[in-house]
Amino acid sequence: MNRTLLLTGLTIGLAACQPNQVKQEPIKPTISSGITLSDMDKSVRPQDDFYQHVNGKWLNEFEIPADKSNFGAFNKLGDESREHVQAIIEEVSKMDNEQGSSEQKIADIYKSFMDTAAIEAKGLTPIKNELMKIDQISNSNDLSEYMGYADIYGSSPLSMYVYIDQKKSDEHIVYVGQSGLGLPDRDYYFKADEKSQSIREKYQQHMTNMFTLAGIKDPVATTQTVYAIEKDLAEGQWDRIQNRDRDKTYNKMTFDEFTSKVPNINWDRWLTHTMIDKPENLVVTQPPYLDTLNQIFTKYSVDDWKKYYKWHLLSNASTHLNADFADENFSFYGTVLSGTTEQEPRWKRGVDLVNGLAGELVGKVYVKKHFPPEAKVRMVSMIEQLRDAYGSSIKELEWMGEETKVKALDKLNKFDPKIGYPDVWRDYSELNITGTHLIENIKEATRFFTHRNRSKIGQPIDRNEWGMNPQRVNAYYNPTKNEIVFPAAILQAPFFNLEADEAVNYGGIGAVIGHEMGHGFDDQGSKYDGDGNLKNWWTEADRSRFEELTNKLVKQFDAFTVVDGTHVKGEFTQGENIGDLSGLAIAYKAFKKNYTDNRIIDGYTPEQRFFLGWAQVWKRKYRDEELLRRIDTDPHSPSEFRTNGILRNLPEFYEAFNVKPGDGMYLPEEERVKIW
C-alpha cells in the first residue's frame, strides 16, 4: 500500500498546471495526505491515464497471491478483517464456554471446520443420509416434495424466499424464481466462443470426477444427463440484463394462479418442507420460466432427476467434505473459472464459515475491538453533507421538471443511513451448534436461517435488520427500505482515514456514500419511492430524458475492452456506473462546500487529492479468468473503468489536472454525461 515519492519537479509541475493555483503554505507535521505515493507511476501523465498514474507502480510490481483470483483495497482490508475475526475466535476458544452461549457457537463452528482428521476419516459419510433421501424418491410426487426440500438444503430448479413486498413495503411476501444451475450464469451454456466451450467441457469433466469420487455408477452417462437438464433449465431462464428490470420481475399472483402454470408438479407435496403454510399470494420473478419448468419436470425421468439432485448435493457439500472432494471442487470453481492456483489457508476458510453462520455474534465483538466511536460521528456528519449536496444538485438539474424534483427530494430526505453495526443484534438463541459435526452444523444453520426467513410472513418489517455483517468490507443500498448501509470494516483507509487530510476522505468514503445514495436514483432504484415501494414517481417526459442520459453512459462503457477484446457490458453495469458517476460528482460538491483548507500536501492541491483518493480506492489486479468471469456475472465495471471511465465525464477533473484535447483522459464535452 506504500507508494513511491514523486520527484519534486513533477509534483511542482502538476501543481503548476492548475488553473486556480493556490499559494503553498507550511504543512503541519501531523497531517497526512492519505495518498499512498509509492504506488504511483510518475512516467504516466494523469491527463493520459489517471488509473495508471495513481496505481501503476503497484499494478506493475504486485503479484496476485496464489490463493487469490484478484487483489485490491477490498481484499487487503478483507484479509485484515479475517485476522481480527480469527483472533476473536481464538480468544473465545480458550474460554470455558457454556453450551448454547455465543462464545460456544463461535468456537465450535470453527473447531468443526478445522478438525481435518475427523473430516478425512468420515469421507462421504456426512452426506450418506442425504444421498439415501434422494435414492428413496420413487415417483413424481416424491420428486415434487424433494424439490421443496432441496431448495433449502441443496439446490433446486425453483428458488423460494420471503422478502419485503416491493409494492407494499410494510409487508412481507413469498418470491419464487429461476434457479438450479451449476455454472455461474445461464449464458455459460450457450456462448459459442472457444473459451466458453472449454469451460463447458471442463465443467462436465469436473462432474464426472465428482461422481467417480462418490462411487456413483456410470459417471460419464450420469454427467451427460445432469448437464442436459441444466442446459434445458438455462434455456428457459432470463439473462442478467433482463433480471435487472424491476417491473418485469415483479409479477404478483395468487398461489392457485401460480400452481396452475406448472400443473405437472404436486405443489401440496412441494410445500411439505418449505417451512411455510400455503401462501395466499406470491411474486414470480420470471414468469416464462414456469412453462420451462413444467415441461422439463416430465421430460426427464425420476431417475434422471435423482442424478441431478445428487450432483447438486455433492457440489454444495464438497468444500466441507474430505480433501479429495474439496480439491476437486476448487480445481473447477477456483482454477478453471477464476484462475486461482491455490486454495486459501484453511483458517481463512474457517473464518469465512464463522462469518457466514454466526456473523453478528462475531461482529458484536469485532465492533467493540476495532470500530472507534469517532468514526461513526464523522460518518454521520459526512452523510448529511452528501445528502445536502445531493439535494442542491437535484434542485439545479436542467433536464428534470419541478414535479419530479419534489418526489426526488422527498426520497432523498427519507434515506435511512446505518453506520458501523446494527442497533439491535440478531438473536441466535435457536441455533444449535456442536464442535464435532461440520456438515450437521451447516445443515442446522441452514435450518435456522431458513426458518428465520420464512417466519417473517405476517410479521412487521424489521427496520433494524442488516444485510451484511459489521466485519464485511462493503456497503449497500436497499431500495425496499430506502436505506444506505456502511459496515464498520469499510470505514478505514484507504476509504476512510481518520488520520488523514479530509480531501482524500471525500474522494474515498465520501464517494462511496454518494455511490450508495446514487443507487436510489439509478435505473433500478429510481423506480422505488421514498417509502420503498416499486412505484412510478416520474413524469413521462422526465423518465425519457433520464433514460437518454443513462443510455449515453451505457454506450461509453460498452466501448471499453478487457482480455482478448472482450467488451464491458454497459447495460448490465449501468446501475453501478450511475452510482459511481453520481456518487463522485455529489461527493465533490460536498467537498467544495465543506472543505476550507487550501494547503498543498505532497505536491497536490485539495482538488487533486480528492480525485487521487477516488482512484486509489479502486486499485485492483485480476487474473484473466476472473476478469472474464466478472464481465459475465458482476454488475460492477472493472476497476480501471470505474476510475477513468467516470472521471472523463467530470469537468471538475479536467480543471484539477488541466486535461486538454488530445490527452488520453479527454472526452469531448458533448459526449460527457451528467445525470445527478
C-alpha positions in Angstrom: 0.0 0.0 0.0 3.0 2.3 0.1 3.8 4.5 -2.9 7.0 5.8 -4.5 7.5 9.5 -3.6 7.2 11.7 -6.8 10.2 13.8 -7.8 9.9 17.4 -6.7 10.0 18.6 -10.3 7.0 16.5 -11.2 5.0 17.4 -8.2 5.6 21.1 -8.8 4.7 20.7 -12.4 1.4 19.0 -11.6 0.6 21.8 -9.1 1.6 24.4 -11.6 -0.9 23.2 -14.2 -3.8 24.1 -12.0 -6.0 27.0 -13.3 -6.7 28.1 -9.8 -3.2 27.8 -8.3 -3.0 28.3 -4.6 -0.1 29.5 -2.6 1.6 26.7 -0.8 1.5 27.1 3.0 3.6 25.4 5.6 2.3 21.9 6.2 1.6 20.8 9.7 3.8 17.8 10.5 0.8 15.9 12.0 -1.2 15.8 8.8 -1.1 13.2 6.1 -2.4 13.5 2.6 -3.8 9.9 2.8 -2.3 9.2 -0.6 -0.1 6.2 -1.0 2.6 7.9 -3.1 4.7 4.8 -3.5 2.0 3.1 -5.7 2.2 5.9 -8.3 3.7 5.6 -11.8 5.2 9.0 -12.4 6.0 8.1 -16.0 2.3 8.1 -16.9 0.7 11.5 -17.0 -2.5 11.9 -15.0 -4.0 13.6 -18.1 -3.5 10.4 -20.2 -4.3 7.5 -17.8 -5.3 8.5 -14.3 -5.7 5.0 -13.1 -2.2 4.0 -14.1 -0.8 7.3 -12.9 -2.2 6.7 -9.4 -1.7 2.9 -9.2 0.7 2.0 -12.0 3.8 1.1 -9.9 1.7 -1.2 -7.7 0.0 -2.7 -10.7 3.3 -3.4 -12.4 5.1 -4.9 -9.4 2.4 -6.5 -7.3 1.8 -10.2 -7.8 -1.6 -11.6 -7.0 -1.3 -14.2 -4.3 -1.7 -17.8 -5.5 -4.8 -18.2 -3.4 -6.5 -15.1 -4.8 -8.3 -14.5 -8.1 -7.9 -10.7 -7.8 -6.5 -8.3 -5.3 -7.0 -4.7 -4.3 -8.0 -2.5 -1.4 -11.1 -4.5 -0.6 -9.1 -7.7 -0.4 -6.4 -6.2 1.8 -9.0 -4.9 4.3 -10.9 -8.2 4.0 -7.8 -10.1 5.0 -7.2 -7.8 7.9 -10.8 -8.3 9.0 -10.3 -12.1 8.8 -7.3 -11.8 11.0 -9.2 -9.8 13.5 -12.0 -12.3 13.5 -9.6 -15.2 13.8 -8.1 -13.5 16.9 -11.7 -13.3 18.4 -12.3 -17.0 17.6 -9.0 -18.0 19.2 -9.8 -15.9 22.3 -13.3 -17.4 22.8 -12.0 -20.9 22.1 -9.7 -20.7 25.1 -12.6 -20.0 27.4 -14.7 -22.5 29.3 -17.9 -21.8 27.3 -21.4 -22.7 28.4 -23.3 -24.8 25.9 -25.6 -22.6 23.9 -23.6 -19.4 24.6 -22.5 -17.1 21.8 -18.9 -18.0 22.6 -19.6 -21.7 22.3 -21.2 -21.4 19.0 -18.4 -19.3 17.5 -15.7 -21.6 18.8 -17.4 -24.9 17.8 -18.3 -23.8 14.2 -14.6 -23.0 13.7 -13.5 -26.2 15.6 -15.7 -28.5 13.5 -14.2 -27.0 10.3 -10.6 -27.1 11.4 -10.8 -30.7 12.6 -9.4 -32.1 9.3 -8.5 -35.5 10.9 -12.2 -36.1 11.7 -13.3 -34.8 8.3 -10.9 -37.0 6.4 -11.9 -40.1 8.4 -15.6 -39.6 7.7 -15.2 -39.3 3.9 -18.6 -39.2 2.3 -20.4 -40.4 5.5 -21.7 -36.9 6.5 -24.0 -36.8 3.5 -24.9 -40.5 3.2 -28.3 -39.9 4.7 -29.0 -37.1 2.2 -28.0 -39.4 -0.7 -30.3 -42.0 0.7 -33.1 -39.5 0.8 -32.6 -39.0 -2.9 -32.5 -42.7 -3.6 -35.9 -43.1 -1.9 -37.6 -40.9 -4.4 -39.8 -43.2 -6.4 -42.4 -41.1 -8.3 -43.2 -37.6 -9.4 -45.0 -36.8 -6.1 -41.9 -37.7 -4.2 -39.9 -35.6 -6.7 -42.2 -32.6 -6.1 -41.6 -32.9 -2.3 -37.9 -33.2 -2.7 -37.7 -30.1 -4.9 -39.0 -28.0 -2.0 -36.6 -29.7 0.4 -33.6 -29.2 -2.0 -34.3 -25.5 -2.2 -33.3 -25.3 1.4 -30.7 -28.0 1.8 -29.2 -28.2 -1.6 -30.1 -26.7 -5.0 -33.4 -26.7 -6.8 -34.7 -25.6 -10.2 -37.0 -23.2 -8.3 -35.9 -20.9 -5.5 -38.3 -19.6 -2.9 -37.7 -16.9 -0.2 -39.6 -14.4 1.8 -38.8 -10.7 1.4 -40.4 -7.3 1.6 -43.3 -6.8 -0.9 -41.8 -4.4 -3.3 -45.2 -2.8 -4.0 -46.4 -2.8 -0.4 -43.2 -2.2 1.6 -44.7 -2.6 5.0 -45.5 -6.3 4.4 -43.6 -9.5 3.5 -44.4 -11.8 0.6 -43.1 -15.0 -0.9 -40.9 -14.8 -4.0 -40.2 -17.7 -6.4 -37.9 -17.7 -9.4 -35.4 -19.5 -11.6 -32.5 -21.4 -10.1 -30.7 -24.7 -10.3 -27.6 -24.2 -12.5 -24.0 -25.3 -11.7 -22.3 -22.8 -14.0 -22.2 -19.1 -12.9 -24.7 -17.9 -15.4 -27.2 -19.2 -18.0 -25.1 -17.7 -20.8 -22.2 -20.1 -20.0 -24.3 -22.9 -21.5 -24.7 -21.2 -24.9 -21.8 -18.9 -25.8 -20.0 -20.1 -28.9 -16.5 -18.7 -28.2 -13.6 -21.1 -27.7 -13.2 -20.1 -24.0 -16.8 -20.9 -23.2 -16.7 -24.2 -25.0 -13.6 -25.1 -23.0 -15.3 -24.2 -19.7 -18.3 -26.3 -20.6 -16.1 -29.3 -21.3 -14.1 -28.9 -18.1 -17.4 -28.5 -16.1 -18.6 -31.8 -17.4 -15.3 -33.4 -16.6 -15.5 -32.0 -13.2 -18.9 -33.5 -12.7 -17.6 -36.9 -13.8 -14.7 -36.6 -11.4 -17.0 -35.9 -8.5 -19.4 -38.7 -9.4 -16.4 -41.0 -9.6 -15.2 -39.9 -6.1 -18.6 -40.5 -4.7 -18.7 -44.1 -6.2 -21.8 -43.3 -8.4 -22.3 -45.8 -11.2 -21.7 -44.7 -14.9 -20.3 -41.3 -14.0 -19.9 -40.2 -17.7 -23.5 -41.1 -18.6 -24.7 -39.5 -15.3 -22.8 -36.3 -16.2 -24.4 -36.2 -19.6 -27.9 -36.5 -18.1 -27.3 -33.8 -15.5 -25.8 -31.4 -17.9 -28.7 -31.9 -20.3 -31.1 -31.0 -17.5 -29.2 -27.9 -16.6 -28.9 -26.7 -20.2 -32.6 -27.1 -20.7 -33.3 -25.1 -17.5 -30.8 -22.4 -18.6 -32.6 -22.1 -22.0 -35.8 -21.0 -20.3 -34.1 -18.6 -17.9 -33.7 -14.8 -18.2 -30.3 -13.4 -18.5 -28.8 -10.9 -16.0 -29.9 -7.8 -18.0 -33.5 -9.0 -18.2 -33.4 -9.7 -14.4 -32.4 -6.0 -13.8 -35.9 -4.8 -14.8 -37.7 -4.4 -11.5 -41.1 -4.0 -13.2 -40.8 -7.2 -15.3 -39.5 -9.2 -12.3 -42.5 -8.3 -10.1 -45.4 -10.5 -11.0 -47.9 -10.9 -8.2 -50.4 -13.7 -8.4 -52.4 -16.0 -6.1 -50.8 -19.3 -5.2 -53.5 -21.1 -7.2 -52.7 -19.0 -10.2 -49.1 -19.9 -9.8 -49.7 -23.6 -9.4 -51.9 -23.6 -12.5 -49.0 -22.6 -14.6 -47.0 -25.6 -13.5 -49.6 -28.4 -13.2 -47.0 -31.2 -13.5 -45.7 -30.5 -10.0 -47.6 -31.6 -6.9 -47.5 -28.3 -5.0 -49.0 -29.6 -1.8 -46.1 -32.0 -1.6 -43.7 -29.3 -2.5 -44.8 -27.2 0.5 -44.0 -30.1 2.9 -40.5 -29.0 3.8 -40.6 -25.3 2.9 -41.4 -24.1 6.5 -44.4 -22.1 5.3 -48.1 -22.7 5.0 -49.8 -22.3 1.7 -49.4 -18.6 0.9 -52.4 -16.6 -0.4 -50.2 -14.6 -2.8 -46.7 -14.7 -4.1 -44.4 -12.9 -6.6 -43.0 -14.7 -9.6 -39.8 -13.1 -10.8 -39.5 -14.8 -14.2 -43.0 -16.0 -15.4 -41.9 -17.6 -18.7 -39.6 -19.9 -16.8 -42.6 -21.6 -15.2 -43.5 -23.1 -18.5 -39.9 -24.3 -19.0 -40.0 -25.9 -15.5 -43.4 -27.6 -16.2 -42.1 -29.1 -19.4 -38.7 -30.2 -18.1 -40.2 -31.8 -15.0 -41.8 -34.5 -17.1 -39.3 -34.5 -20.0 -36.8 -36.3 -17.7 -37.4 -39.4 -15.7 -37.5 -39.6 -12.0 -34.1 -41.4 -12.1 -32.7 -38.6 -14.2 -33.8 -36.0 -11.7 -32.3 -38.1 -8.9 -28.9 -37.8 -10.7 -29.4 -34.1 -11.0 -30.1 -33.7 -7.2 -27.2 -35.9 -6.3 -24.9 -33.7 -8.4 -26.0 -30.6 -6.6 -25.8 -32.2 -3.2 -22.2 -33.3 -3.9 -21.2 -30.0 -5.3 -22.7 -27.9 -2.5 -21.2 -30.2 0.2 -17.8 -30.8 -1.4 -16.0 -27.9 0.3 -16.9 -29.3 3.7 -16.0 -32.9 2.9 -12.6 -34.5 2.8 -9.7 -33.1 0.7 -10.4 -35.2 -2.4 -13.9 -33.6 -2.8 -12.7 -30.1 -1.7 -9.8 -30.1 -4.0 -11.9 -31.3 -7.0 -14.4 -28.5 -6.3 -11.6 -26.0 -6.2 -10.0 -27.3 -9.4 -13.0 -26.2 -11.3 -14.6 -23.3 -9.4 -11.3 -21.8 -8.2 -8.9 -22.6 -11.0 -10.9 -23.0 -14.2 -13.4 -20.2 -13.6 -11.1 -17.7 -11.7 -7.5 -18.7 -12.4 -6.6 -19.2 -8.8 -3.9 -21.9 -8.3 -4.0 -22.5 -4.6 -6.8 -22.7 -2.1 -6.8 -20.2 0.7 -5.3 -21.4 4.0 -7.9 -23.4 5.9 -8.1 -21.0 8.8 -9.3 -18.3 6.4 -12.0 -20.6 5.1 -12.9 -21.4 8.6 -13.2 -17.7 9.5 -15.5 -17.3 6.4 -17.7 -20.1 7.7 -18.0 -18.5 11.1 -18.8 -15.2 9.5 -21.4 -16.9 7.4 -23.1 -18.9 10.1 -22.7 -16.6 13.1 -21.7 -13.3 11.6 -23.3 -10.9 14.1 -22.2 -12.9 17.1 -18.6 -12.3 16.0 -19.5 -8.8 14.7 -20.6 -7.6 18.1 -17.1 -8.4 19.5 -15.4 -7.0 16.3 -17.1 -3.7 16.7 -16.0 -3.3 20.3 -12.4 -4.0 19.4 -12.0 -2.4 16.0 -14.5 0.4 15.4 -13.7 3.7 17.1 -16.8 5.8 18.1 -15.3 8.9 16.4 -15.6 7.1 13.0 -19.3 6.9 13.4 -19.5 10.5 14.4 -17.5 11.6 11.3 -19.6 9.4 9.1 -22.9 10.9 10.3 -21.6 14.3 9.5 -20.3 13.4 6.1 -23.6 11.6 5.1 -25.6 14.7 5.9 -23.2 16.8 3.9 -23.7 14.4 0.9 -27.5 14.5 1.4 -27.4 18.3 1.4 -25.2 18.3 -1.8 -27.5 15.8 -3.5 -30.5 18.0 -2.7 -28.8 21.0 -4.1 -27.9 19.1 -7.3 -31.5 17.9 -7.8 -32.8 21.4 -7.4 -30.3 22.6 -10.1 -31.0 19.9 -12.7 -32.0 21.4 -16.0 -33.3 18.1 -17.5 -35.8 17.4 -14.7 -39.1 19.1 -14.1 -40.3 20.5 -10.8 -43.0 17.8 -10.2 -40.4 15.0 -10.4 -37.9 17.1 -8.4 -40.3 17.3 -5.5 -40.6 13.5 -5.4 -36.8 13.0 -5.8 -36.2 15.3 -2.8 -38.8 13.5 -0.8 -37.0 10.3 -1.4 -33.6 11.8 -0.6 -34.9 13.2 2.7 -36.2 9.7 3.6 -32.9 7.9 3.1 -32.2 5.9 6.3 -28.4 5.7 7.0 -27.0 2.9 9.0 -23.3 3.1 10.1 -20.9 0.6 11.6 -23.2 -2.0 13.2 -26.9 -2.7 13.8 -28.7 -1.1 16.7 -30.3 -4.4 17.6 -28.2 -7.5 17.2 -29.6 -10.7 15.7 -30.9 -13.4 18.1 -29.0 -16.7 17.6 -30.5 -18.5 20.6 -32.3 -21.1 18.5 -29.1 -22.0 16.6 -27.7 -25.3 18.0 -24.0 -26.0 17.2 -21.6 -28.8 18.2 -17.9 -29.0 17.9 -17.7 -32.3 16.1 -20.1 -32.4 13.2 -19.3 -29.9 10.4 -21.9 -30.9 7.9 -24.6 -31.1 10.7 -23.6 -27.6 11.9 -24.1 -26.3 8.4 -27.4 -28.1 8.0 -28.5 -26.7 11.3 -27.5 -23.2 10.4 -29.4 -23.6 7.1 -32.5 -24.7 9.0 -32.1 -21.8 11.4 -31.7 -19.1 8.7 -34.5 -20.6 6.6 -36.9 -20.7 9.5 -36.0 -17.2 10.4 -36.7 -16.1 6.8 -40.0 -17.9 6.4 -41.3 -16.8 9.8 -41.4 -13.2 8.5 -44.7 -13.8 6.7 -47.3 -11.9 8.6 -44.7 -10.1 10.7 -43.9 -6.3 10.6 -40.7 -5.2 8.7 -37.7 -5.2 10.9 -36.1 -1.8 10.2 -33.1 -2.7 12.3 -32.1 -5.8 10.4 -28.9 -5.6 8.4 -28.0 -7.5 5.2 -24.2 -7.5 6.0 -22.0 -8.2 9.0 -20.1 -5.3 10.5 -16.8 -7.1 9.7 -17.7 -7.1 5.9 -15.7 -4.7 3.7 -18.6 -3.4 1.6 -21.6 -1.1 1.6 -25.1 -1.3 0.1 -28.3 0.4 -0.7 -31.6 -1.4 -0.1 -34.4 0.1 -2.2 -37.3 -1.5 -0.3 -36.2 0.1 3.0 -34.6 3.1 1.3 -31.6 2.7 3.5 -27.8 3.1 2.9 -25.6 0.9 5.0 -21.9 1.1 5.8 -20.4 -1.8 7.8 -17.6 -1.0 10.2 -14.9 -2.8 8.3 -15.1 -0.4 5.2 -14.6 2.6 7.4 -10.8 2.6 7.4 -8.1 3.6 5.0 -8.0 3.9 2.0 -11.7 4.5 2.1 -11.8 6.4 5.4 -8.7 7.6 7.1 -9.2 9.3 10.5 -5.6 10.4 10.5 -5.5 11.9 7.0 -6.5 15.2 5.4 -10.2 15.2 4.6 -9.9 15.8 0.9 -8.9 12.2 0.3 -11.7 11.0 2.6 -14.2 12.9 0.4 -12.8 11.2 -2.6 -12.9 7.8 -0.8 -15.7 7.2 1.6 -17.5 10.3 0.5 -17.8 9.0 -3.0 -18.8 5.6 -1.6 -21.6 7.3 0.4 -22.6 9.2 -2.8 -22.5 5.9 -4.7 -24.9 4.2 -2.4 -27.2 7.3 -2.5 -26.9 7.1 -6.2 -28.3 3.6 -6.3 -31.5 5.2 -5.0 -31.6 7.1 -8.3 -30.1 4.6 -10.8 -32.0 2.7 -13.4 -33.4 0.3 -10.8 -33.5 2.3 -7.6 -35.2 5.2 -9.3 -38.3 3.0 -9.7 -38.8 3.0 -5.9 -40.3 5.8 -3.9 -39.1 7.2 -0.6 -41.1 4.6 1.3 -39.5 1.7 -0.6 -42.4 0.9 -2.9 -42.0 0.0 -6.5 -44.0 2.9 -7.8 -43.5 5.3 -10.6 -43.0 8.9 -9.3 -41.6 10.3 -12.6 -43.4 12.3 -15.3 -43.2 10.5 -18.6 -41.0 13.3 -20.1 -38.5 13.3 -17.2 -38.2 9.5 -17.3 -37.5 9.7 -21.0 -34.8 12.3 -20.5 -33.3 10.3 -17.7 -33.0 7.2 -19.9 -31.5 9.3 -22.7 -28.7 10.2 -20.3 -28.2 6.7 -18.9 -28.1 5.3 -22.5 -25.2 7.6 -23.3 -23.4 6.2 -20.3 -24.2 2.6 -21.4 -22.6 3.3 -24.8 -19.5 4.7 -23.1 -18.9 1.6 -21.1 -19.9 -0.7 -24.0 -16.8 0.6 -25.8 -14.3 -0.5 -23.0 -12.5 -3.8 -23.6 -10.5 -6.2 -21.4 -8.9 -9.6 -22.1 -9.0 -10.7 -25.8 -11.0 -7.7 -26.8 -14.0 -8.7 -24.6 -16.2 -5.7 -24.1 -17.6 -4.4 -20.8 -21.4 -4.8 -20.8 -22.7 -1.2 -20.4 -26.3 -2.2 -19.9 -25.5 -4.8 -17.3 -23.2 -2.5 -15.4 -25.2 0.7 -15.7 -26.6 0.7 -12.2 -23.1 0.7 -10.7 -21.8 3.1 -13.2 -24.6 5.6 -12.5 -23.8 5.1 -8.8 -20.1 5.8 -9.4 -20.8 8.9 -11.6 -23.4 10.5 -9.4 -21.6 9.5 -6.2 -18.3 11.1 -7.2 -20.0 14.2 -8.6 -22.0 14.7 -5.4 -19.0 13.9 -3.1 -17.1 16.6 -5.0 -19.9 19.1 -4.5 -20.0 18.3 -0.7 -16.2 18.6 -0.6 -16.1 22.0 -2.2 -18.9 23.3 0.1 -17.4 22.0 3.4 -13.6 21.7 2.9 -11.9 25.0 3.6 -8.2 24.1 3.9 -6.4 25.1 0.6 -3.0 23.8 1.5 -0.9 21.8 -0.9 0.1 18.5 0.6 2.6 16.1 -1.1 2.6 18.5 -4.0 -1.1 18.2 -4.7 -4.0 20.7 -4.3 -7.1 19.7 -2.4 -9.0 19.2 -5.6 -6.3 16.8 -6.9 -6.1 14.9 -3.7 -9.9 14.4 -3.9 -9.5 12.6 -7.2 -6.4 10.7 -6.1 -8.4 9.4 -3.2 -11.0 8.1 -5.6 -8.5 6.3 -7.9 -6.5 4.6 -5.1 -9.7 3.1 -3.7 -10.2 1.1 -6.9 -6.7 -0.2 -7.2 -7.1 -3.9 -8.2 -5.4 -6.6 -10.2 -7.3 -9.5 -11.8 -6.4 -12.8 -13.2 -7.6 -13.1 -16.8 -10.1 -15.9 -15.9 -11.5 -13.9 -13.1 -11.9 -10.7 -15.1 -13.7 -12.6 -17.9 -16.0 -14.3 -15.3 -16.8 -10.9 -13.8 -17.7 -9.4 -17.1 -20.5 -12.0 -17.3 -21.6 -12.1 -13.7 -20.6 -8.9 -11.8 -22.6 -5.7 -12.3 -19.6 -3.6 -11.3 -17.3 -2.5 -14.1 -13.6 -3.4 -13.8 -11.6 -1.0 -11.6 -9.8 0.7 -14.4 -13.0 1.9 -15.9 -14.6 2.7 -12.6 -11.8 5.2 -12.3 -11.1 6.5 -15.8 -14.5 5.9 -17.3 -16.1 8.0 -14.6 -13.5 10.8 -14.3 -13.6 11.7 -18.0 -17.2 12.8 -17.6 -16.5 15.3 -14.7 -15.5 18.8 -15.7 -14.0 19.3 -12.2 -11.5 16.6 -13.0 -10.4 18.4 -16.2 -9.9 21.6 -14.1 -8.0 19.9 -11.4 -5.5 18.3 -13.7 -5.7 20.6 -16.7 -6.8 17.9 -19.1 -6.9 19.2 -22.7 -8.0 17.9 -26.2 -5.5 15.2 -27.3 -5.0 13.9 -23.8 -5.9 10.3 -23.1 -8.4 11.2 -20.5 -10.1 13.8 -22.7 -13.7 13.2 -23.8 -15.4 15.8 -26.0 -17.8 17.9 -23.9 -20.8 16.9 -26.0 -20.1 13.2 -25.2 -19.9 13.7 -21.4 -22.7 12.6 -19.2 -24.1 14.4 -16.2 -27.1 12.8 -14.6 -27.4 13.9 -11.0 
